[in-house]
Amino acid sequence: MRTMPVRFSPLAFGSLLALATGIAGLAAACSSGGGGSTFIEPTVDAAPDPGLDGDIVGDDAGSGLRTPRTLEVRYALPNDCTASSSPQTGQCTLDPARANQVVNLEAFEQGSTAPLAGVLWYADPPSAGAIDANGKLTISGAVAGQVKVFAEIPNGVGQGALDLRLVVKEGEGTIDSGARTRLDAAAAVANSPNALPTDAGFTFLYPYDGTVFPRGLQPPTLQFGGTAAIAYHVRVVVTNTRTGVTPLVFEGYYPGSSPGRVRIGATRWKTITESAGAGDTVSVQVIKTDASRAYAPVRATWTVAAGSLRGSVFYNSYDSRLAQLQPNGSGGAILKVRPSSSQPEVLMGGGTQCTVCHAVSANGAVLTLSNGHLDDRAYDLAPGAAPRLRSTVSRYRYGFGALSPDGHWLLSSAGVRSVPAGIEGCGTGNWQGNIASVRDAFDSQLVDTTTGQTVPAPSFATNVRQALMPSFSPDGKRFAFNYFDAPQGGSGHSIALMETDLTVSPPIFRQLRTLVRKDDAFLGWPAFVPSGGAVLFQNGSSDDYGTWCDETGFLQIADVSTGIDYQLRKLNGWKRAGSSWQTYLPTEGETRLNFEPTVLPVAVGGYYWAVFTSRRTFGNTITTGDATDPTRKKLWVAAIDIKNRYEDDPSHPAFYLEGQEMESGNLRGFWSLDACKPEGQECEIGADCCDGRCRPVRQGNGQVKNLCSKPADCARTEERCRTSADCCDTTQACINGFCSVAEIR
């Protein structure tokens, strides 16, 4: 269950039909789910978090957290509804001609007939409508699907549900009447074979069929091939895969364009993504018309994850136009973009020095970078403040290094050998095993980023000298790297793993083992999933591990427990075709242009989320055939199943990260959480808060706001946990310290 909502403003609909069904008396803690084989299921629970010490009291012997007693939620439905034999349920069709329909809610102790007073009411999502202190829910018409309503008293919580169905039609006036007549006639027979003429080139170029989108993004631009159109009809149907009910039907009319593109408005995109529940199918059908006839539709099916992506992506660019606008600006800079943003911000650089080769701690508090290869620097990051210099070290000592989750420690990426000054540019052998741009020879070292001082780490140095592109797991318990000086499978051909203990100084590194070895490829840029149970990495063609010139690469994932690695075929650009695979990209070569993965440190909506660099084309927006053109270097995001029960590829087709600069080459995105908020600050989910809990609180004016707090009951979705037993929903897992949906059911 998703308890911490994302706020959206109310929407206005062209037409509306809402069917509300009350389902009461649901417990706050759901029943335990089934098992099944797993692939990347979390293998360890989070370590105790110091911020929770002393804050947990209660009587639940399994978790140490108090389980609140369950309340019953009942509905006093409008007069025009038909009540069932039970007072706890009922069904009615809300009159679309009447705005702001009302459902009255009451909460009861189990077995009692007296409604409770002083109840804190709230809805999830809140855009479904406001609930006042008396339990009156005024439905806004903002979303369809299942809307959960919650009733809380001290040490008591109850949950109910309303199933809302919406029919939305808009944009009729944006196209001429003749085009609309043709589109409507075509839509009426769209499912009849051979009823409409076809345009062989009319295809969905983007988004890709099978994409999993999170909530809270900027809307994607739908892009099509084929001949020019003067108008489009877009039909989106959300279907509940368990019941077959279609809670949302959206129809929109859009003017034509060349090349063919449609951008669903931001408010309507929110309607679609908020209305689709976990595992629901989002079916998209697009019909086009020219001046004389409409054509057979193109279709795609998407899924929406029941959650919004957190944090920010920190990436670098060598030709950012925004950076060039800075005083004495060059294009080499580090930029920051939130998944919901429409534009990035220049974080560092843009001056006379090329500021690149960065890393960011998982908690978003520390940034390291190369200052034009003159020296390397670490900065403290804080909300609303400019980056503050933390330490300065010799060149290459911070670049490409591994920051601990809190940014206190950095283990540097080694320089394999000295590279002569005359060597420039790309090409196998140019950098002789060094990461491109690293010219010095030096061993990996542990550095305290607060002081910039090297700290002896004998448990590491006695086993490994040359660790390239290292990374810590988000919980700090594991460490992965390109094991260049491995006794076997070195020289860039293996990814190794060590267990770590960062709670002592210096940290302890132990249990060195090879995770993956491939003698015919150069392996780099390992990145852990939030549980630490798997590692993504780049399988590349060049010994400089780059993304430039004619170098190729694709992404894989390795299971830490078994050592088995899998290709992320759907992420890389492949789709199932019967028993085989075929590319959904314009050329097969584009499936080998994927590089440098990192992963959001928390799970969202039943998935892990990887951001990576790709030189693929982008629909009909970026079409140049030259893969080395900087504009083809962009950041893409893909969902990865936490549990993979059906096939050996847990990934899904990627989507373009909106908000990055279209004109520049963008690469090496580090995905980090935003700095946490203290108690009393407004929040959306527990991951926003330093104490890991975000709960609704009624204000003096009667409004309900979500605030960072320290409740002593069980942990709700995306709230802080120590073990999975802490989670209110027993089907969830404690992944990197937060209760998370582990499987889409």
VOGU-3710 file (C-alpha; in Angstrom, 3 decimals, decimal comma):
1> mrtmpvrfsp> 0,000/0,000/0,000  1,259/3,461/-0,841  0,553/5,631/2,159  2,609/8,743/1,593  1,042/10,647/-1,281  2,313/12,982/-3,940  0,337/16,216/-4,224  -1,163/17,409/-7,473  -3,552/20,269/-8,118  -7,182/19,467/-9,026
11> lafgsllala> -7,976/18,840/-12,682  -10,872/19,984/-14,831  -12,473/17,375/-17,095  -14,394/17,730/-20,313  -16,730/14,958/-19,166  -16,746/12,752/-16,110  -18,347/9,520/-14,979  -17,419/8,271/-11,515  -18,507/5,003/-9,927  -17,679/4,747/-6,227
21> tgiaglaaac> -17,599/1,471/-4,369  -16,863/1,417/-0,640  -14,773/-1,451/0,650  -14,387/-1,110/4,389  -12,678/-2,709/7,296  -9,338/-3,367/5,618  -6,516/-3,872/8,072  -3,534/-1,571/8,153  -1,215/-4,550/7,918  -1,898/-6,723/4,862
31> ssggggstfi> -1,714/-10,489/4,872  1,477/-12,258/3,961  2,069/-12,947/0,273  3,248/-16,044/-1,510  6,758/-17,095/-2,349  8,263/-18,054/-5,654  11,720/-18,094/-7,140  13,551/-14,803/-7,010  16,373/-13,110/-8,845  17,220/-9,853/-7,143
41> eptvdaapdp> 15,197/-10,230/-3,993  16,808/-8,374/-1,068  19,247/-10,596/0,761  19,923/-8,445/3,829  17,883/-6,091/5,937  19,087/-2,629/6,754  21,439/-2,088/9,652  19,952/-0,268/12,637  19,809/3,415/11,896  21,274/5,663/14,610
51> gldgdivgdd> 18,495/8,176/14,033  15,967/5,656/15,353  17,759/4,729/18,569  15,529/5,316/21,564  12,553/6,272/19,420  10,961/2,851/19,115  8,774/1,547/21,899  6,006/-1,017/21,916  4,890/-4,545/22,396  5,478/-6,259/19,048
61> agsglrtprt> 8,132/-8,835/19,869  8,875/-9,440/16,199  9,966/-5,936/15,300  10,021/-3,737/18,371  7,402/-1,493/16,783  3,894/-1,044/18,105  1,203/-2,359/15,760  -1,842/-0,055/15,935  -5,252/-1,563/16,472  -7,463/-1,783/13,409
71> levryalpnd> -10,465/0,491/12,916  -13,420/-0,076/10,602  -14,177/2,546/7,978  -17,798/2,808/6,836  -19,458/4,950/4,235  -22,543/7,108/4,434  -23,138/7,277/0,705  -25,267/9,861/-1,159  -29,032/9,352/-1,283  -29,039/8,320/-4,934
81> ctassspqtg> -26,838/5,295/-4,190  -28,022/1,776/-3,507  -26,708/0,375/-0,250  -25,994/-3,307/0,094  -27,156/-5,397/3,022  -24,010/-4,435/4,899  -23,709/-0,861/6,172  -19,992/-1,059/5,419  -20,394/-1,259/1,658  -22,394/0,410/-1,039
91> qctldparan> -22,320/1,369/-4,674  -23,424/4,422/-6,560  -22,959/6,328/-9,778  -22,019/9,921/-9,117  -23,863/12,426/-11,281  -21,333/13,918/-13,776  -23,405/17,091/-13,949  -22,818/17,766/-10,257  -19,325/18,860/-9,290  -17,678/17,929/-5,993
101> qvvnleafeq> -19,696/14,856/-5,097  -19,657/13,997/-1,399  -19,156/10,710/0,429  -19,464/10,777/4,220  -17,037/8,576/6,134  -17,184/7,206/9,661  -14,686/5,220/11,724  -15,528/2,642/14,380  -13,719/0,509/16,876  -14,166/-3,101/15,835
111> gstaplagvl> -17,500/-4,395/17,079  -18,753/-0,947/18,081  -21,772/0,900/16,671  -20,703/4,320/17,952  -18,671/6,358/15,421  -15,381/7,746/16,711  -14,771/11,468/17,148  -11,513/13,330/16,662  -10,458/11,178/13,709  -7,663/12,286/11,394
121> wyadppsaga> -8,831/11,584/7,835  -6,801/11,624/4,628  -6,961/10,183/1,134  -4,306/8,565/-1,003  -3,771/10,100/-3,486  -4,844/13,438/-1,990  -5,760/14,738/-5,435  -8,790/12,419/-5,244  -10,443/14,876/-2,886  -10,331/16,597/0,469
131> idangkltis> -11,645/15,051/3,695  -12,629/17,449/6,453  -12,450/16,834/10,196  -15,985/15,385/10,132  -15,133/12,728/7,538  -16,775/14,441/4,558  -14,902/13,462/1,398  -15,444/15,882/-1,468  -14,423/14,055/-4,640  -12,434/16,313/-6,966
141> gavagqvkvf> -12,528/14,222/-10,146  -8,746/14,413/-10,360  -8,034/10,675/-10,532  -9,661/7,343/-11,229  -8,956/3,876/-9,928  -8,749/2,840/-6,333  -8,589/5,700/-3,862  -7,651/4,703/-0,337  -9,065/6,566/2,634  -7,459/6,400/6,049
151> aeipngvgqg> -8,789/7,074/9,525  -6,349/7,551/12,399  -6,644/7,980/16,144  -3,833/7,514/18,684  -2,721/3,889/18,330  -5,515/3,106/15,881  -5,778/3,151/12,090  -8,379/2,036/9,569  -8,401/1,890/5,803  -11,125/1,800/3,183
161> aldlrlvvke> -11,244/2,181/-0,574  -13,284/3,929/-3,239  -13,165/2,729/-6,823  -13,602/5,710/-9,142  -14,207/5,461/-12,882  -13,590/8,440/-15,129  -14,255/9,080/-18,797  -12,323/12,068/-20,116  -12,524/13,650/-23,558  -10,764/16,864/-24,540
171> gegtidsgar> -9,233/18,796/-27,398  -12,170/18,554/-29,783  -11,833/22,242/-30,578  -8,140/22,074/-31,437  -8,714/20,390/-34,829  -11,113/21,117/-37,673  -14,496/19,421/-37,782  -13,717/17,326/-40,853  -10,611/15,849/-39,265  -12,545/15,087/-36,099
181> trldaaaava> -15,319/13,360/-38,067  -12,775/11,121/-39,813  -10,984/10,318/-36,557  -14,237/9,477/-34,745  -15,368/7,229/-37,571  -11,987/5,486/-37,586  -12,028/5,032/-33,801  -15,420/3,305/-34,059  -14,004/0,570/-36,322  -10,391/0,545/-35,097
191> nspnalptda> -10,669/-2,996/-33,764  -12,114/-4,424/-36,996  -9,499/-6,065/-39,229  -8,855/-4,326/-42,547  -11,455/-1,642/-41,806  -8,960/1,183/-42,277  -6,159/1,871/-44,750  -2,652/1,411/-43,400  0,481/3,492/-43,552  3,375/1,036/-43,272
201> gftflypydg> 5,588/3,760/-41,872  3,101/4,799/-39,177  4,735/3,283/-36,099  5,313/4,151/-32,471  8,910/5,401/-32,357  8,738/6,479/-28,704  7,827/5,660/-25,943  8,656/2,019/-26,413  6,072/-0,709/-26,011  6,376/-2,301/-22,560
211> tvfprglqpp> 7,892/0,737/-20,844  7,360/1,079/-17,097  6,880/4,718/-16,084  6,919/6,016/-12,516  4,591/8,755/-11,358  5,618/12,384/-11,055  7,516/12,724/-14,354  7,213/15,346/-17,025  4,967/13,859/-19,731  6,770/12,088/-22,561
221> tlqfggtaai> 6,426/13,223/-26,155  4,731/10,540/-28,245  6,660/10,222/-31,530  5,580/8,482/-34,738  6,920/7,489/-38,113  5,033/7,625/-41,398  3,520/10,296/-43,607  2,435/13,673/-42,268  -0,878/13,998/-40,424  -3,157/16,973/-39,882
231> ayhvrvvvtn> -4,640/15,581/-36,662  -4,352/12,743/-34,150  -6,781/10,922/-31,894  -5,188/9,425/-28,759  -7,088/6,925/-26,625  -5,635/5,759/-23,302  -7,379/3,019/-21,325  -6,280/1,958/-17,848  -7,338/-1,604/-17,035  -7,201/-3,304/-13,663
241> trtgvtplvf> -5,533/-6,601/-14,507  -7,124/-8,388/-11,543  -10,756/-7,399/-12,118  -10,862/-6,366/-15,772  -12,408/-3,016/-14,754  -11,343/0,045/-16,752  -11,187/2,896/-14,233  -9,981/5,465/-16,791  -10,758/6,073/-20,443  -9,051/9,150/-21,868
251> egyypgsspg> -9,555/10,490/-25,391  -7,680/13,488/-26,730  -7,563/15,260/-30,084  -4,297/16,905/-31,164  -3,213/18,945/-34,196  -0,862/17,229/-36,610  2,840/17,936/-36,925  5,803/16,968/-39,045  7,544/14,926/-37,831  4,646/13,286/-36,036
261> rvrigatrwk> 4,525/14,142/-32,339  1,914/14,433/-29,609  2,549/15,714/-26,111  -0,155/14,897/-23,606  -0,531/17,830/-21,220  1,036/17,690/-17,762  -2,279/17,655/-15,909  -3,674/14,903/-18,105  -0,473/12,873/-17,765  -0,879/13,100/-13,984
271> titesagagd> -4,433/11,834/-14,351  -3,215/8,793/-16,285  -0,319/7,924/-13,999  -2,243/8,541/-10,762  -5,177/6,448/-12,000  -3,087/3,385/-12,880  -2,555/1,098/-9,916  0,249/-1,382/-9,350  0,271/-3,887/-12,194  -2,545/-2,187/-14,136
281> tvsvqviktd> -2,280/-2,067/-17,915  -2,127/1,278/-19,712  -3,199/0,695/-23,332  -2,486/3,479/-25,826  -4,033/3,736/-29,287  -3,238/6,511/-31,769  -5,102/7,172/-35,022  -3,996/9,791/-37,527  -5,721/11,491/-40,417  -4,478/13,437/-43,400
291> asrayapvra> -6,663/15,762/-45,456  -8,710/12,909/-46,938  -8,660/9,791/-44,763  -7,794/8,298/-41,392  -5,412/5,378/-40,968  -5,321/2,178/-38,963  -4,053/2,786/-35,429  -0,716/2,146/-33,809  -0,732/0,765/-30,284  1,494/0,408/-27,254
301> twtvaagslr> 1,091/-0,928/-23,751  2,741/0,644/-20,709  2,813/0,076/-16,969  2,877/2,731/-14,239  4,746/2,104/-11,004  2,810/3,209/-7,935  5,373/5,726/-6,737  7,415/8,771/-7,734  11,159/8,721/-8,248  13,149/10,383/-5,499
311> gsvfynsyds> 16,304/12,455/-5,419  18,285/14,017/-8,252  20,526/12,899/-11,083  23,926/14,613/-11,105  25,538/14,367/-14,545  28,342/15,980/-16,491  28,480/17,582/-19,899  31,360/18,872/-21,987  29,229/21,183/-24,130  26,348/22,379/-21,945
321> rlaqlqpngs> 24,828/25,562/-23,308  23,569/26,464/-19,861  27,127/26,208/-18,537  28,429/28,320/-21,394  26,118/31,112/-20,251  27,992/31,298/-16,935  30,649/34,036/-16,520  33,745/32,960/-18,491  31,724/29,872/-19,243  32,968/26,680/-20,829
331> ggailkvrps> 30,711/23,739/-21,538  32,413/21,381/-19,097  30,218/21,286/-16,016  28,265/19,161/-13,567  24,515/19,613/-13,753  21,642/18,421/-11,608  18,159/17,440/-12,714  15,238/16,077/-10,705  13,077/13,429/-12,412  10,103/15,823/-12,254
341> ssqpevlmgg> 12,001/18,869/-13,579  11,682/20,478/-16,997  15,213/21,954/-16,916  18,520/21,161/-15,168  20,580/23,503/-13,043  24,310/24,078/-13,391  25,705/22,851/-10,077  29,461/23,231/-10,580  31,611/24,392/-13,461  30,886/26,564/-16,417
351> gtqctvchav> 33,967/28,669/-15,653  37,373/28,517/-17,255  38,049/25,017/-15,870  36,438/21,860/-17,198  34,664/20,488/-14,124  33,882/16,790/-14,657  34,781/13,246/-13,459  32,395/13,508/-10,522  30,829/11,239/-7,915  27,987/11,863/-5,447
361> sangavltls> 27,260/10,067/-2,189  24,033/8,067/-1,993  22,540/10,505/0,539  23,268/13,469/-1,748  25,449/15,222/0,857  28,928/15,087/-0,726  30,144/15,740/-4,284  33,653/15,011/-5,580  35,039/16,210/-8,901  38,035/17,053/-11,046
371> nghlddrayd> 38,899/20,746/-11,204  40,176/20,833/-14,778  42,645/18,029/-13,951  44,640/20,558/-11,919  43,438/19,160/-8,605  40,425/17,246/-7,269  37,894/18,607/-4,784  35,109/17,528/-2,461  32,093/19,707/-1,685  29,287/19,609/0,855
381> lapgaaprlr> 25,813/19,842/-0,666  22,925/21,302/1,301  19,406/22,338/0,245  19,170/25,953/-0,866  22,902/26,592/-0,454  25,825/26,785/-2,852  28,244/23,815/-2,707  30,793/24,389/0,090  34,407/23,297/-0,360  35,167/20,326/1,873
391> stvsryrygf> 38,716/19,307/0,865  41,262/19,499/-1,968  43,624/16,701/-3,066  46,022/15,951/-5,911  44,606/15,421/-9,378  42,896/12,106/-10,176  42,595/11,124/-6,492  38,842/11,810/-6,301  37,880/11,377/-9,948  35,840/8,216/-10,619
401> galspdghwl> 36,212/7,152/-6,962  33,711/5,406/-4,698  32,042/7,545/-2,044  30,627/5,873/1,037  26,843/6,355/1,397  27,346/9,362/3,702  30,288/10,763/1,719  32,790/10,527/4,596  35,092/8,023/2,866  36,294/7,791/-0,718
411> lssagvrsvp> 38,207/4,877/-2,160  40,008/6,174/-5,223  40,027/4,693/-8,696  43,588/3,700/-9,561  45,765/4,897/-12,392  47,232/1,805/-14,030  50,231/3,499/-15,700  51,575/6,879/-16,764  50,258/8,090/-20,101  52,549/10,348/-22,185
421> agiegcgtgn> 51,428/13,941/-22,668  51,137/13,489/-26,424  48,389/10,892/-26,135  44,910/12,337/-26,691  41,547/11,151/-27,878  39,920/7,770/-27,958  40,985/4,402/-29,197  41,977/1,075/-27,689  45,561/1,299/-26,435  45,660/5,083/-26,219
431> wqgniasvrd> 45,074/5,069/-22,476  46,660/1,647/-21,916  44,042/0,469/-19,443  43,535/3,780/-17,643  40,125/5,391/-17,595  40,212/7,984/-20,369  41,791/11,270/-19,167  43,746/9,696/-16,267  47,481/10,179/-17,000  49,188/9,233/-13,720
441> afdsqlvdtt> 50,054/5,861/-12,205  48,916/5,360/-8,592  47,323/2,725/-6,400  43,800/2,962/-5,005  43,735/4,686/-1,623  41,227/5,368/1,121  40,678/9,096/1,705  38,824/10,957/4,434  36,935/13,552/2,377  36,562/15,831/5,395
451> tgqtvpapsf> 40,323/16,444/5,530  41,570/15,114/2,211  44,050/12,926/4,095  44,891/9,401/3,001  44,024/6,832/5,678  45,804/3,457/5,697  43,390/0,602/5,031  45,472/-2,565/5,368  42,512/-4,893/4,956  42,121/-3,485/1,453
461> atnvrqalmp> 45,680/-2,650/0,414  47,066/-6,092/1,211  44,619/-7,640/-1,266  44,040/-5,042/-3,982  46,236/-2,345/-5,526  44,357/-1,309/-8,625  40,600/-0,944/-8,188  39,014/0,942/-11,090  35,564/2,583/-11,140  34,713/1,351/-7,621
471> sfspdgkrfa> 31,358/1,776/-5,876  29,825/1,062/-2,478  26,398/-0,475/-2,055  23,792/2,034/-0,798  23,918/0,505/2,693  27,723/0,542/2,723  28,055/-3,195/3,340  29,547/-4,157/-0,023  32,107/-2,789/-2,436  32,461/-3,555/-6,175
481> fnyfdapqgg> 35,194/-2,580/-8,629  37,060/-3,433/-11,796  39,809/-5,675/-10,412  42,606/-4,630/-12,753  45,445/-6,375/-10,909  43,534/-9,604/-10,308  45,806/-12,668/-10,400  43,482/-14,111/-13,032  41,083/-12,173/-15,243  42,706/-8,810/-14,552
491> sghsialmet> 43,649/-6,105/-17,061  40,073/-4,817/-17,096  38,221/-8,093/-17,629  36,646/-8,695/-14,209  34,371/-7,174/-11,574  35,242/-8,101/-7,987  33,325/-7,832/-4,748  34,258/-7,308/-1,093  32,225/-7,128/2,090  32,773/-3,892/4,038
501> dltvsppifr> 32,297/-2,496/7,525  32,194/1,306/7,481  31,245/1,621/11,150  34,898/1,370/12,220  37,883/3,558/11,347  39,535/2,681/9,123  36,826/0,630/7,405  37,329/-3,103/7,091  37,344/-4,844/3,704  37,098/-8,635/3,575
511> qlrtlvrkdd> 36,030/-11,681/1,545  37,500/-10,637/-1,792  36,009/-12,607/-4,670  35,503/-12,276/-8,407  31,874/-11,630/-9,278  32,114/-11,582/-13,089  34,934/-12,309/-15,514  34,816/-11,966/-19,302  38,111/-12,275/-21,127  36,655/-10,922/-24,374
521> aflgwpafvp> 35,317/-7,655/-22,902  36,261/-4,740/-20,664  33,982/-4,523/-17,641  33,352/-1,285/-15,796  31,120/1,107/-13,884  29,647/-1,370/-11,379  26,561/-0,076/-9,529  24,588/-1,849/-6,794  20,812/-2,114/-6,623  19,382/-0,742/-3,344
531> sggavlfqng> 19,375/-4,128/-1,580  23,021/-4,763/-2,441  21,906/-8,086/-3,879  22,918/-7,418/-7,498  25,374/-5,288/-9,468  24,798/-3,586/-12,803  27,876/-3,107/-14,969  29,021/-2,090/-18,452  30,262/-4,750/-20,876  32,413/-2,649/-23,200
541> ssddygtwcd> 34,680/-2,889/-26,196  37,539/-0,593/-25,177  40,199/-0,589/-22,476  39,470/3,057/-21,610  35,859/2,179/-20,594  34,582/5,234/-22,481  31,469/6,277/-24,375  33,159/8,098/-27,231  34,219/7,491/-30,832  33,257/4,014/-32,039
551> etgflqiadv> 33,297/2,333/-28,641  30,387/0,044/-27,854  28,867/-1,264/-24,677  25,780/-2,854/-23,209  24,548/-3,269/-19,661  24,352/-6,461/-17,646  23,401/-7,413/-14,110  25,043/-9,965/-11,825  23,381/-11,704/-8,901  25,661/-11,322/-5,874
561> stgidyqlrk> 24,523/-14,572/-4,235  25,018/-16,820/-7,275  27,523/-14,924/-9,421  25,282/-15,470/-12,454  25,119/-12,514/-14,817  22,306/-11,627/-17,182  21,986/-9,293/-20,120  19,502/-6,477/-19,583  18,071/-7,071/-23,032  14,959/-4,884/-22,831
571> lngwkragss> 16,902/-1,999/-21,326  19,537/-2,315/-24,067  16,955/-2,264/-26,858  15,636/-5,797/-27,425  12,131/-7,274/-27,242  10,731/-10,763/-27,254  9,764/-12,185/-30,644  8,408/-15,626/-29,908  11,291/-17,695/-28,612  13,916/-15,233/-29,842
581> wqtylptege> 14,759/-11,553/-29,472  14,687/-8,672/-31,944  15,548/-5,014/-31,523  12,892/-2,330/-31,124  15,456/0,366/-31,967  16,076/1,571/-35,538  19,245/-0,522/-35,874  20,700/-3,467/-34,029  23,893/-1,477/-33,504  22,069/0,887/-31,147
591> trlnfeptvl> 21,590/-1,962/-28,666  25,358/-1,789/-28,052  25,508/1,927/-27,259  24,612/1,798/-23,560  27,076/2,775/-20,847  27,770/3,899/-17,244  24,830/2,768/-15,091  23,970/4,019/-11,630  20,889/3,142/-9,573  18,484/5,138/-7,395
601> pvavggyywa> 19,416/4,135/-3,807  15,814/3,251/-2,861  13,208/1,008/-4,472  10,048/2,713/-5,758  6,748/1,110/-6,703  8,078/-2,448/-6,829  11,088/-1,679/-9,026  14,708/-0,610/-8,933  15,523/2,317/-11,252  18,720/2,592/-13,299
611> vftsrrtfgn> 19,935/5,718/-15,084  22,534/5,228/-17,807  24,236/6,932/-20,739  23,094/5,908/-24,218  24,010/6,996/-27,744  20,797/5,603/-29,223  18,571/7,771/-31,387  15,527/9,346/-29,757  12,358/8,787/-31,786  12,145/11,464/-34,481
621> tittgdatdp> 13,785/14,069/-32,213  17,428/12,961/-32,348  17,902/11,144/-35,640  21,464/11,801/-36,779  23,069/8,638/-38,075  26,427/9,560/-36,544  26,578/7,773/-33,194  29,590/9,900/-32,203  27,576/13,124/-32,487  27,459/14,617/-28,956
631> trkklwvaai> 23,713/15,201/-29,187  23,175/11,426/-29,221  24,757/11,071/-25,780  21,818/11,267/-23,381  20,554/9,956/-20,051  17,905/7,233/-20,054  16,068/5,494/-17,198  14,799/1,920/-16,970  12,846/-0,068/-14,390  14,276/-3,352/-13,105
641> diknryeddp> 12,102/-5,944/-11,401  12,952/-6,589/-7,780  11,627/-10,121/-8,195  12,063/-11,847/-11,513  9,969/-15,005/-11,679  9,272/-15,461/-15,385  12,402/-14,987/-17,471  16,069/-14,221/-17,162  15,792/-10,511/-18,036  14,478/-8,383/-15,168
651> shpafylegq> 14,659/-5,084/-17,077  12,104/-3,049/-19,025  12,448/-0,687/-22,003  14,003/2,623/-21,030  12,528/6,108/-21,210  14,278/9,372/-21,972  14,961/11,483/-18,870  13,055/14,687/-19,528  14,625/17,901/-18,280  18,187/17,326/-19,494
661> emesgnlrgf> 19,543/19,637/-22,177  18,592/18,441/-25,639  21,475/20,212/-27,431  24,380/18,879/-25,351  26,001/15,544/-24,733  25,056/14,341/-21,242  26,693/11,446/-19,441  27,512/9,614/-16,233  24,440/10,405/-14,188  24,820/9,768/-10,462
671> wsldackpeg> 21,467/9,149/-8,828  21,391/10,294/-5,209  18,748/11,085/-2,638  18,129/14,685/-1,674  19,372/15,869/1,710  16,951/14,701/4,392  14,556/16,993/6,250  14,324/17,357/10,046  11,273/16,679/12,184  8,401/19,080/11,503
681> qeceigadcc> 9,326/19,812/7,867  6,812/19,072/5,122  7,442/15,811/3,271  5,960/13,377/0,766  7,391/10,026/1,906  9,541/8,718/4,742  12,688/8,780/2,592  12,443/12,592/2,622  12,954/12,677/6,402  16,084/12,264/8,511
691> dgrcrpvrqg> 14,140/10,108/10,955  12,565/8,167/8,120  8,902/8,801/8,921  6,423/11,098/7,151  2,910/11,264/8,579  -0,251/13,358/8,088  -0,849/16,036/10,725  -3,927/18,262/10,929  -3,018/21,943/11,077  -4,761/24,656/13,061
701> ngqvknlcsk> -6,644/25,754/9,944  -8,068/22,251/9,501  -5,813/21,307/6,589  -3,813/18,080/6,687  -0,122/18,191/5,845  2,482/15,458/5,741  5,292/16,259/8,181  8,511/14,522/9,157  7,820/12,910/12,523  8,817/10,135/14,922
711> padcarteer> 5,820/7,835/15,411  6,438/4,628/17,310  4,215/2,330/15,250  5,119/0,079/12,339  6,744/1,503/9,220  4,587/2,290/6,209  5,610/2,188/2,559  8,904/4,031/1,957  9,391/4,675/5,677  12,524/3,780/7,634
721> crtsadccdt> 12,919/0,189/8,841  15,564/-2,015/10,420  14,181/-5,349/9,251  11,249/-6,437/7,119  9,367/-7,249/10,332  9,151/-3,483/10,969  6,907/-2,958/7,921  3,151/-2,593/8,465  2,543/-4,419/5,190  3,945/-7,906/5,716
731> tqacingfcs> 4,327/-8,444/1,965  6,926/-5,674/1,812  10,681/-5,947/2,309  13,108/-3,688/4,133  15,351/-2,621/1,226  18,256/-0,335/2,101  16,448/0,722/5,251  13,012/1,505/3,778  9,843/-0,580/3,572  9,362/-1,243/-0,125
741> vaeir> 7,006/-3,118/-2,418  9,088/-6,097/-3,444  6,801/-7,626/-6,055  3,984/-6,395/-8,281  0,944/-8,532/-7,484
//
